[in-house]
Amino acid sequence: MTDTSSRLLAIGELSRASGLTVSALRFYDREFVLVPAEVDPDTGYRRYSPGQVQQARLLAGMRRVGMPLAEMSAVLESLPDTEVAEDLLSAHLRRLEDGLTDARREVARLTGLLSGPRQEPLELVVDASALARAIDSVRYAASTDPDFPMLCAVLVDPHPDGVRLVATDRYRLAVAEVEGAPAGHAEGRMSLLPTTLVDRLRRALWETWHEAGGGLRVQLRISPHHFTAVLPGGVGGGSEEVVGETLGLDFPDYRRLLHDERAPEATSTRIPVVDILADLAELSQPRVHLGTAGVTTDPGDGVLVDRAFLWEAASTLGEGYAVLPTDGEIAPLALRGADGARLSLVMPVRPEPAP
């Protein structure tokens, strides 16, 4: 054996130095993640260079936190650029944190299901006009397809700062925030309101608000089984209740569809909503492209979307902007309200193949 090979580490030595089992090291060799510096052609013994100890220790740590194999390989390939490696590790940590948040929310929902009618409804107070505007911001996105009854509804999802309204028909999604009191309540006490109940609430809100001239507060009682909105009276005094049964169905986990708000948008291309509406008013084609040049019929620029869907999403925002996906990114088109409380996502349309 040569002097060079004598300075190499046997697979057992690397195992003890890194904390990886011998079988794990063999696996990473087969997957070309950590390939030995030398393999004896007669015995098949694997030997590793001293510099591979650090790589093996990194693998052991990434393995313990459940990092996917492809990303583990990407971390090693990025070295010695530690900045890229740290970005990959941070992205995995965010996914773990999001997964824990999802799990806590799901456990809270399951606890509510177990409690059934015994669960006390959550009560909070919101501004009537803010709630009415939020309903208008999301109602258009609710489905009318009877095959998906859980989507023929608006989700009312309380969170520590108020309540969030969500609607989707699988092709677009609309989210609106309404501040509420008291703050600090737990998540998981959501109600899924059928659109008939939502429309009753919307009519009552606008009638009450216009009659009283604004400034009214609405008390909401929210549970997985029942929903009640107590509206104070207008000029005539008294109060009105909008009461209804909620849908005992599971709404999609919409949070997984939202853009990661922690991701920086400084380098993203933003198109003002007012410009989008002005361009759409000049076009009648059923499908349009939204890109850096605005809304066009030019297939060489931007995201291809349904014109009617884009018009509805933009018109409910009034002010705000659309965030174009980065080059090569396959993602919904996001439209954000100027106040940060409203968000609409429109799924891109697959281009028709050339004849």
DRENDO-1510 file (C-alpha; in Angstrom, 1 decimal, always signed):
<recs>
REC; n; res; u; v; w
REC; 1; MET; +0.0; +0.0; +0.0 .
REC; 2; THR; +1.3; +3.5; -0.8 .
REC; 3; ASP; +2.2; +6.1; +1.7 .
REC; 4; THR; -0.7; +8.2; +0.5 .
REC; 5; SER; -3.3; +5.5; +1.2 .
REC; 6; SER; -1.8; +4.9; +4.6 .
REC; 7; ARG; -2.7; +8.4; +5.6 .
REC; 8; LEU; -6.4; +7.8; +4.6 .
REC; 9; LEU; -9.1; +6.8; +7.1 .
REC; 10; ALA; -10.8; +3.5; +6.9 .
REC; 11; ILE; -14.6; +3.6; +6.9 .
REC; 12; GLY; -14.8; +2.6; +10.5 .
REC; 13; GLU; -12.5; +5.4; +11.5 .
REC; 14; LEU; -14.6; +7.9; +9.7 .
REC; 15; SER; -17.7; +6.5; +11.3 .
REC; 16; ARG; -16.3; +7.0; +14.8 .
REC; 17; ALA; -15.0; +10.5; +13.9 .
REC; 18; SER; -18.3; +11.7; +12.4 .
REC; 19; GLY; -21.1; +9.8; +14.2 .
REC; 20; LEU; -22.4; +8.3; +10.9 .
REC; 21; THR; -22.8; +4.6; +10.8 .
REC; 22; VAL; -20.8; +2.5; +8.4 .
REC; 23; SER; -24.1; +1.6; +6.6 .
REC; 24; ALA; -24.9; +5.3; +6.3 .
REC; 25; LEU; -21.5; +6.1; +4.8 .
REC; 26; ARG; -21.9; +3.3; +2.3 .
REC; 27; PHE; -25.3; +4.8; +1.4 .
REC; 28; TYR; -23.9; +8.2; +0.8 .
REC; 29; ASP; -21.2; +6.7; -1.4 .
REC; 30; ARG; -23.8; +5.0; -3.6 .
REC; 31; GLU; -25.8; +8.2; -3.8 .
REC; 32; PHE; -22.6; +10.2; -4.8 .
REC; 33; VAL; -23.0; +12.5; -1.8 .
REC; 34; LEU; -19.7; +11.5; +0.0 .
REC; 35; VAL; -17.5; +9.4; -2.3 .
REC; 36; PRO; -14.4; +7.8; -0.8 .
REC; 37; ALA; -11.0; +9.2; -1.8 .
REC; 38; GLU; -10.0; +5.7; -2.6 .
REC; 39; VAL; -11.5; +2.2; -3.0 .
REC; 40; ASP; -9.3; -0.8; -3.0 .
REC; 41; PRO; -10.0; -2.6; -6.3 .
REC; 42; ASP; -9.3; -6.1; -4.7 .
REC; 43; THR; -11.1; -5.8; -1.4 .
REC; 44; GLY; -13.5; -3.0; -2.0 .
REC; 45; TYR; -12.4; -1.3; +1.2 .
REC; 46; ARG; -13.3; +2.4; +1.2 .
REC; 47; ARG; -10.8; +5.0; +2.5 .
REC; 48; TYR; -11.4; +8.7; +3.1 .
REC; 49; SER; -9.2; +11.7; +3.2 .
REC; 50; PRO; -8.8; +13.7; +6.5 .
REC; 51; GLY; -10.6; +16.6; +4.8 .
REC; 52; GLN; -13.7; +14.4; +4.5 .
REC; 53; VAL; -14.2; +14.2; +8.2 .
REC; 54; GLN; -15.7; +17.7; +8.3 .
REC; 55; GLN; -18.1; +16.8; +5.4 .
REC; 56; ALA; -19.1; +13.6; +7.2 .
REC; 57; ARG; -19.8; +15.5; +10.4 .
REC; 58; LEU; -22.0; +18.0; +8.4 .
REC; 59; LEU; -23.9; +15.1; +6.9 .
REC; 60; ALA; -24.5; +13.6; +10.3 .
REC; 61; GLY; -25.9; +16.9; +11.5 .
REC; 62; MET; -28.1; +17.4; +8.5 .
REC; 63; ARG; -29.3; +13.8; +8.8 .
REC; 64; ARG; -30.4; +14.4; +12.4 .
REC; 65; VAL; -32.6; +17.4; +11.4 .
REC; 66; GLY; -34.2; +15.5; +8.5 .
REC; 67; MET; -32.7; +17.5; +5.6 .
REC; 68; PRO; -33.6; +16.0; +2.2 .
REC; 69; LEU; -30.7; +14.1; +0.5 .
REC; 70; ALA; -30.6; +16.5; -2.5 .
REC; 71; GLU; -30.2; +19.5; -0.2 .
REC; 72; MET; -27.5; +17.7; +1.9 .
REC; 73; SER; -25.6; +17.2; -1.3 .
REC; 74; ALA; -26.1; +20.8; -2.4 .
REC; 75; VAL; -24.6; +22.0; +0.9 .
REC; 76; LEU; -21.5; +19.9; +0.4 .
REC; 77; GLU; -21.2; +21.0; -3.2 .
REC; 78; SER; -21.5; +24.6; -2.3 .
REC; 79; LEU; -18.4; +24.5; +0.0 .
REC; 80; PRO; -16.2; +26.4; +0.6 .
REC; 81; ASP; -18.9; +29.0; +0.0 .
REC; 82; THR; -20.3; +29.0; +3.5 .
REC; 83; GLU; -22.9; +31.7; +2.7 .
REC; 84; VAL; -24.7; +29.5; +0.2 .
REC; 85; ALA; -24.5; +26.5; +2.6 .
REC; 86; GLU; -26.0; +28.7; +5.4 .
REC; 87; ASP; -28.8; +29.8; +3.2 .
REC; 88; LEU; -29.7; +26.2; +2.4 .
REC; 89; LEU; -29.7; +25.3; +6.1 .
REC; 90; SER; -31.8; +28.4; +7.0 .
REC; 91; ALA; -34.4; +27.5; +4.3 .
REC; 92; HIS; -34.7; +24.0; +5.8 .
REC; 93; LEU; -35.1; +25.4; +9.3 .
REC; 94; ARG; -37.9; +27.6; +8.1 .
REC; 95; ARG; -39.6; +24.6; +6.7 .
REC; 96; LEU; -39.3; +22.8; +10.0 .
REC; 97; GLU; -40.7; +25.8; +11.8 .
REC; 98; ASP; -43.6; +26.0; +9.3 .
REC; 99; GLY; -44.3; +22.3; +9.8 .
REC; 100; LEU; -44.4; +22.7; +13.6 .
REC; 101; THR; -46.8; +25.6; +13.2 .
REC; 102; ASP; -49.0; +23.5; +10.8 .
REC; 103; ALA; -49.0; +20.6; +13.3 .
REC; 104; ARG; -50.0; +22.9; +16.2 .
REC; 105; ARG; -52.8; +24.3; +14.2 .
REC; 106; GLU; -54.0; +20.9; +13.1 .
REC; 107; VAL; -53.9; +19.6; +16.7 .
REC; 108; ALA; -56.0; +22.6; +17.8 .
REC; 109; ARG; -58.5; +21.9; +15.0 .
REC; 110; LEU; -58.7; +18.2; +16.1 .
REC; 111; THR; -59.2; +19.2; +19.7 .
REC; 112; GLY; -62.1; +21.3; +18.6 .
REC; 113; LEU; -63.6; +18.3; +16.7 .
REC; 114; LEU; -63.2; +16.1; +19.8 .
REC; 115; SER; -64.9; +18.8; +21.9 .
REC; 116; GLY; -67.8; +19.0; +19.5 .
REC; 117; PRO; -70.8; +21.0; +20.7 .
REC; 118; ARG; -69.2; +21.3; +24.2 .
REC; 119; GLN; -66.6; +23.7; +22.8 .
REC; 120; GLU; -67.4; +27.3; +23.8 .
REC; 121; PRO; -67.6; +29.6; +20.8 .
REC; 122; LEU; -64.8; +32.2; +20.5 .
REC; 123; GLU; -66.1; +35.8; +20.8 .
REC; 124; LEU; -64.4; +38.8; +19.3 .
REC; 125; VAL; -65.4; +42.3; +18.1 .
REC; 126; VAL; -64.6; +43.8; +14.7 .
REC; 127; ASP; -65.4; +47.0; +12.8 .
REC; 128; ALA; -68.5; +46.5; +10.6 .
REC; 129; SER; -67.3; +48.3; +7.6 .
REC; 130; ALA; -63.9; +46.5; +7.7 .
REC; 131; LEU; -65.7; +43.1; +7.9 .
REC; 132; ALA; -67.9; +44.1; +5.0 .
REC; 133; ARG; -64.9; +45.1; +2.8 .
REC; 134; ALA; -63.1; +41.9; +3.7 .
REC; 135; ILE; -66.1; +39.9; +2.6 .
REC; 136; ASP; -66.2; +41.8; -0.7 .
REC; 137; SER; -62.5; +41.1; -1.1 .
REC; 138; VAL; -62.8; +37.4; -0.9 .
REC; 139; ARG; -66.4; +36.4; -1.9 .
REC; 140; TYR; -65.6; +36.4; -5.7 .
REC; 141; ALA; -63.1; +33.6; -5.2 .
REC; 142; ALA; -65.5; +31.1; -3.6 .
REC; 143; SER; -66.4; +28.1; -5.8 .
REC; 144; THR; -69.8; +27.3; -7.2 .
REC; 145; ASP; -68.9; +23.7; -8.0 .
REC; 146; PRO; -71.2; +21.3; -6.1 .
REC; 147; ASP; -68.5; +18.6; -6.4 .
REC; 148; PHE; -66.4; +20.6; -4.0 .
REC; 149; PRO; -68.8; +21.8; -1.2 .
REC; 150; MET; -66.0; +22.7; +1.1 .
REC; 151; LEU; -64.9; +25.4; -1.4 .
REC; 152; CYS; -68.5; +26.8; -1.8 .
REC; 153; ALA; -67.8; +28.7; +1.3 .
REC; 154; VAL; -65.7; +31.4; +3.1 .
REC; 155; LEU; -63.4; +30.3; +5.9 .
REC; 156; VAL; -63.4; +32.5; +9.0 .
REC; 157; ASP; -60.2; +31.8; +10.7 .
REC; 158; PRO; -59.4; +33.7; +14.0 .
REC; 159; HIS; -55.8; +34.4; +14.9 .
REC; 160; PRO; -54.2; +36.4; +17.7 .
REC; 161; ASP; -54.6; +39.7; +15.9 .
REC; 162; GLY; -58.2; +39.4; +14.7 .
REC; 163; VAL; -59.8; +37.2; +12.0 .
REC; 164; ARG; -58.8; +36.2; +8.5 .
REC; 165; LEU; -61.3; +35.5; +5.7 .
REC; 166; VAL; -60.3; +33.0; +3.0 .
REC; 167; ALA; -62.0; +31.7; -0.2 .
REC; 168; THR; -60.7; +29.6; -3.1 .
REC; 169; ASP; -62.0; +27.7; -6.1 .
REC; 170; ARG; -58.7; +26.0; -6.8 .
REC; 171; TYR; -57.8; +28.5; -9.5 .
REC; 172; ARG; -57.6; +31.6; -7.4 .
REC; 173; LEU; -57.4; +32.4; -3.7 .
REC; 174; ALA; -58.4; +35.5; -1.8 .
REC; 175; VAL; -57.4; +36.4; +1.7 .
REC; 176; ALA; -58.4; +39.4; +3.8 .
REC; 177; GLU; -57.5; +40.4; +7.4 .
REC; 178; VAL; -59.7; +42.1; +9.9 .
REC; 179; GLU; -58.4; +43.4; +13.1 .
REC; 180; GLY; -60.3; +42.3; +16.2 .
REC; 181; ALA; -60.5; +42.3; +19.9 .
REC; 182; PRO; -59.8; +40.7; +22.3 .
REC; 183; ALA; -56.4; +39.8; +21.0 .
REC; 184; GLY; -54.3; +36.9; +22.1 .
REC; 185; HIS; -56.8; +34.1; +21.5 .
REC; 186; ALA; -55.5; +30.7; +20.1 .
REC; 187; GLU; -55.8; +29.6; +16.6 .
REC; 188; GLY; -57.8; +26.6; +15.4 .
REC; 189; ARG; -61.4; +27.9; +16.2 .
REC; 190; MET; -62.3; +28.5; +12.6 .
REC; 191; SER; -65.8; +28.4; +11.0 .
REC; 192; LEU; -66.5; +27.4; +7.4 .
REC; 193; LEU; -69.5; +29.6; +6.3 .
REC; 194; PRO; -71.5; +28.5; +3.3 .
REC; 195; THR; -71.8; +31.3; +0.7 .
REC; 196; THR; -75.6; +31.7; +1.4 .
REC; 197; LEU; -74.7; +32.6; +5.0 .
REC; 198; VAL; -71.9; +34.9; +3.9 .
REC; 199; ASP; -74.2; +36.7; +1.5 .
REC; 200; ARG; -76.8; +37.2; +4.3 .
REC; 201; LEU; -74.1; +38.6; +6.5 .
REC; 202; ARG; -72.8; +40.9; +3.8 .
REC; 203; ARG; -76.2; +42.4; +3.1 .
REC; 204; ALA; -76.9; +42.9; +6.8 .
REC; 205; LEU; -73.5; +44.6; +7.3 .
REC; 206; TRP; -73.9; +47.1; +4.5 .
REC; 207; GLU; -77.5; +47.9; +5.4 .
REC; 208; THR; -76.6; +48.5; +9.0 .
REC; 209; TRP; -73.4; +50.4; +8.3 .
REC; 210; HIS; -75.1; +52.7; +5.7 .
REC; 211; GLU; -78.1; +53.3; +7.9 .
REC; 212; ALA; -76.0; +54.2; +11.0 .
REC; 213; GLY; -73.3; +56.2; +9.0 .
REC; 214; GLY; -70.4; +54.0; +10.0 .
REC; 215; GLY; -68.3; +53.5; +13.1 .
REC; 216; LEU; -70.3; +50.4; +14.2 .
REC; 217; ARG; -68.8; +47.3; +15.8 .
REC; 218; VAL; -69.9; +43.7; +15.3 .
REC; 219; GLN; -69.6; +40.9; +17.8 .
REC; 220; LEU; -68.7; +37.5; +16.2 .
REC; 221; ARG; -69.2; +34.2; +17.9 .
REC; 222; ILE; -67.2; +31.6; +16.1 .
REC; 223; SER; -67.1; +27.8; +16.4 .
REC; 224; PRO; -66.6; +24.9; +14.1 .
REC; 225; HIS; -70.4; +24.2; +14.2 .
REC; 226; HIS; -72.1; +27.6; +14.5 .
REC; 227; PHE; -71.6; +31.2; +13.5 .
REC; 228; THR; -73.3; +34.3; +14.9 .
REC; 229; ALA; -72.8; +37.9; +14.1 .
REC; 230; VAL; -74.5; +40.5; +16.4 .
REC; 231; LEU; -75.0; +43.8; +14.6 .
REC; 232; PRO; -75.9; +46.9; +16.6 .
REC; 233; GLY; -79.0; +48.7; +15.4 .
REC; 234; GLY; -78.9; +51.7; +13.1 .
REC; 235; VAL; -81.0; +54.8; +13.6 .
REC; 236; GLY; -83.9; +52.7; +15.0 .
REC; 237; GLY; -81.7; +51.1; +17.7 .
REC; 238; GLY; -81.9; +47.5; +18.8 .
REC; 239; SER; -79.7; +44.8; +17.3 .
REC; 240; GLU; -79.8; +42.2; +14.5 .
REC; 241; GLU; -78.3; +38.7; +14.6 .
REC; 242; VAL; -77.1; +36.8; +11.6 .
REC; 243; VAL; -77.0; +33.1; +12.6 .
REC; 244; GLY; -76.3; +30.0; +10.7 .
REC; 245; GLU; -74.9; +26.5; +10.7 .
REC; 246; THR; -71.3; +26.1; +9.4 .
REC; 247; LEU; -70.1; +23.4; +7.1 .
REC; 248; GLY; -68.6; +20.3; +8.9 .
REC; 249; LEU; -66.0; +19.9; +6.2 .
REC; 250; ASP; -62.3; +20.4; +5.9 .
REC; 251; PHE; -61.1; +23.5; +4.1 .
REC; 252; PRO; -57.7; +23.2; +2.3 .
REC; 253; ASP; -54.7; +24.4; +4.3 .
REC; 254; TYR; -54.5; +27.7; +2.5 .
REC; 255; ARG; -51.3; +28.8; +4.4 .
REC; 256; ARG; -49.3; +26.4; +2.2 .
REC; 257; LEU; -50.4; +28.3; -0.8 .
REC; 258; LEU; -49.4; +31.8; +0.4 .
REC; 259; HIS; -46.1; +33.3; -0.7 .
REC; 260; ASP; -43.6; +33.3; +2.1 .
REC; 261; GLU; -43.8; +36.8; +3.5 .
REC; 262; ARG; -40.4; +36.5; +5.0 .
REC; 263; ALA; -38.9; +36.3; +1.5 .
REC; 264; PRO; -37.5; +39.6; +0.4 .
REC; 265; GLU; -39.5; +41.4; -2.4 .
REC; 266; ALA; -37.0; +44.2; -3.0 .
REC; 267; THR; -35.8; +42.6; -6.2 .
REC; 268; SER; -39.3; +41.5; -7.3 .
REC; 269; THR; -41.1; +43.3; -10.2 .
REC; 270; ARG; -44.2; +45.1; -9.0 .
REC; 271; ILE; -47.1; +46.2; -11.2 .
REC; 272; PRO; -49.5; +48.8; -9.8 .
REC; 273; VAL; -53.1; +47.5; -9.7 .
REC; 274; VAL; -54.4; +50.7; -11.3 .
REC; 275; ASP; -52.2; +50.1; -14.3 .
REC; 276; ILE; -53.5; +46.5; -14.5 .
REC; 277; LEU; -57.1; +47.6; -14.5 .
REC; 278; ALA; -56.4; +50.3; -17.1 .
REC; 279; ASP; -54.7; +47.8; -19.4 .
REC; 280; LEU; -57.5; +45.2; -18.9 .
REC; 281; ALA; -60.1; +47.8; -19.9 .
REC; 282; GLU; -58.5; +47.9; -23.4 .
REC; 283; LEU; -58.4; +44.1; -23.9 .
REC; 284; SER; -61.1; +41.6; -24.5 .
REC; 285; GLN; -59.1; +38.4; -25.0 .
REC; 286; PRO; -60.0; +35.6; -22.5 .
REC; 287; ARG; -56.3; +35.1; -21.6 .
REC; 288; VAL; -53.7; +37.8; -21.1 .
REC; 289; HIS; -50.1; +38.1; -20.1 .
REC; 290; LEU; -49.0; +40.2; -17.2 .
REC; 291; GLY; -45.3; +41.2; -17.3 .
REC; 292; THR; -42.9; +44.0; -17.0 .
REC; 293; ALA; -44.8; +45.8; -19.9 .
REC; 294; GLY; -48.1; +45.5; -18.0 .
REC; 295; VAL; -51.1; +43.5; -19.3 .
REC; 296; THR; -50.6; +42.5; -23.0 .
REC; 297; THR; -51.4; +39.7; -25.4 .
REC; 298; ASP; -47.6; +39.3; -26.1 .
REC; 299; PRO; -46.7; +35.7; -25.3 .
REC; 300; GLY; -43.1; +36.6; -24.9 .
REC; 301; ASP; -43.5; +38.4; -21.6 .
REC; 302; GLY; -44.9; +37.6; -18.2 .
REC; 303; VAL; -47.5; +35.2; -16.7 .
REC; 304; LEU; -50.4; +33.9; -18.7 .
REC; 305; VAL; -53.6; +34.2; -16.7 .
REC; 306; ASP; -57.4; +34.2; -17.2 .
REC; 307; ARG; -58.5; +37.8; -17.9 .
REC; 308; ALA; -61.7; +37.6; -15.9 .
REC; 309; PHE; -59.9; +36.1; -12.9 .
REC; 310; LEU; -57.2; +38.9; -13.0 .
REC; 311; TRP; -59.9; +41.6; -13.4 .
REC; 312; GLU; -61.8; +40.3; -10.3 .
REC; 313; ALA; -58.7; +40.0; -8.2 .
REC; 314; ALA; -57.4; +43.5; -9.1 .
REC; 315; SER; -60.8; +45.3; -8.9 .
REC; 316; THR; -61.4; +44.0; -5.3 .
REC; 317; LEU; -58.0; +45.5; -4.2 .
REC; 318; GLY; -58.6; +49.0; -5.5 .
REC; 319; GLU; -55.0; +50.0; -4.7 .
REC; 320; GLY; -52.0; +47.8; -4.4 .
REC; 321; TYR; -49.7; +45.9; -6.7 .
REC; 322; ALA; -49.0; +42.6; -8.4 .
REC; 323; VAL; -45.8; +40.7; -7.7 .
REC; 324; LEU; -44.4; +38.9; -10.7 .
REC; 325; PRO; -42.8; +35.5; -10.1 .
REC; 326; THR; -39.1; +35.6; -10.6 .
REC; 327; ASP; -37.7; +34.2; -13.9 .
REC; 328; GLY; -38.1; +30.5; -14.1 .
REC; 329; GLU; -40.3; +30.3; -11.0 .
REC; 330; ILE; -43.6; +28.4; -11.3 .
REC; 331; ALA; -45.9; +30.2; -8.8 .
REC; 332; PRO; -49.2; +31.9; -8.6 .
REC; 333; LEU; -49.5; +35.5; -9.5 .
REC; 334; ALA; -49.8; +37.4; -6.2 .
REC; 335; LEU; -51.7; +40.7; -5.9 .
REC; 336; ARG; -51.4; +42.5; -2.6 .
REC; 337; GLY; -53.5; +45.4; -1.2 .
REC; 338; ALA; -51.7; +48.6; -0.3 .
REC; 339; ASP; -52.8; +48.2; +3.3 .
REC; 340; GLY; -51.2; +44.8; +3.5 .
REC; 341; ALA; -54.5; +43.2; +4.8 .
REC; 342; ARG; -55.6; +41.7; +1.5 .
REC; 343; LEU; -54.0; +39.2; -0.8 .
REC; 344; SER; -55.2; +37.5; -4.0 .
REC; 345; LEU; -53.5; +34.6; -5.8 .
REC; 346; VAL; -54.3; +33.8; -9.4 .
REC; 347; MET; -53.0; +30.5; -10.8 .
REC; 348; PRO; -51.2; +30.8; -14.2 .
REC; 349; VAL; -52.8; +29.2; -17.2 .
REC; 350; ARG; -50.9; +26.6; -19.2 .
REC; 351; PRO; -50.1; +27.9; -22.7 .
REC; 352; GLU; -51.8; +26.1; -25.5 .
REC; 353; PRO; -49.4; +24.1; -27.6 .
REC; 354; ALA; -48.5; +25.6; -31.0 .
REC; 355; PRO; -50.4; +23.9; -33.9 .
</recs>
